[in-house]
């Protein structure tokens, strides 16, 4: 059962052939079928599943090869959403870290890849197909008895809320306030997860840069100075925890849930946020009802392992100790030392021995290798070496999958 001792965050470097086909679709205005995308996509996913299997990974993913960006198309498929094009800056919290990045001059990624609720949100099974397609593609290359290990990444339910100014994530015609909006977001997530469960999914990882932004002094200061906000920044964190818990409240007991507090690995290996987990750890670990926390710990900007003292005994932590931004391969013994250090804080907080605490710990890269489809500093060989190192460290510490 997930999490496994060696994990990765979902996205892997796309093969050039897949990138070329996608570019041809954009540049020539031809259909995916005309460009041969379905066959190329299937071959690429098959190859990347095989890579993960060869390296000894259990929670295999599609590499997110079906997506252009890590959040995929799920929100575009929900009934009631409106895709924004050249949106007014006044819609956005200009202190929100990824908005700050997206609206920089000379950046190709703009807030045009964003949606709001133009009318009541609703889940249409016939329209919500991208996650299902991705899952079924991976299942083609995994023995049926191992389908439960397959991991699908999914964007946080707050992704298209936090970036917008108060009350601007939806039109006035759609929702009167955040509470009404969140109720419907939870309903569409419940329906999406139910659809995927029925198709065989048992392992979901929510990718959430927003939770990490609550660790950022800059974001907290920006929030406090924004006179349009209702409540405090910690009230917002409470609302998001409640939203998550509502989204996953109807899942069967055999559905593993995790959340990745993403600090960004965008085009050119850029990051979005910094600040230790201390300010949110106690509340987040205790109140967010996921099984596993995937935490980035590759640089000093994430702070120390002390907040792991607050990890409840029924929850797991995956330590993201290997960088997907830097080509240099980490020192194996140093990483092992850090894992043991993390275990000591987990043990201290729960009155366990180090060996007992290690049973609730795993290792991974800090982020995906390719959260956007292009522009990363690592090569496929670098990626293989990093994944192999993680597997080796996991074997030496735990000696199990």
Secondary structure, 3 states (H helix, E strand, C coil): CCCCCECCCCCCCCCHHHHHHHHHHHHHCCCHHHHCHHHHHHHHHHHHHHHHHHCCCCCCCCCCCCCCECCCCHHHHCEEEEEECCCCHHHECCCCHHHHHHCCCCCCCCCCCEEEEEEEEECCCCCCCHHHHHHHHHHCCCCHHHHHHCCEEEECCCHHHHCECCCCCECCCCCCCHHHHHHHHHHHHHHHHHHHHHCCCCEEEEECHHHHHCCCHHHHHHHHHCCCCCCCHHHHHHHHHHHHHHHCCCCCCCCEEEEEECCCCEHHHECCCCCCCHHHHHHHHHHCCCCEEEEECCCHHHCCCHHHHHCCCCCEEEEEEECCCCCCCCCHHHHHHHHHHHHHHHHHHHCCCHHHHHCCEEEEECCCCCCECCCCCCCHHHHHHHHHHHHHHHHHHCCCC
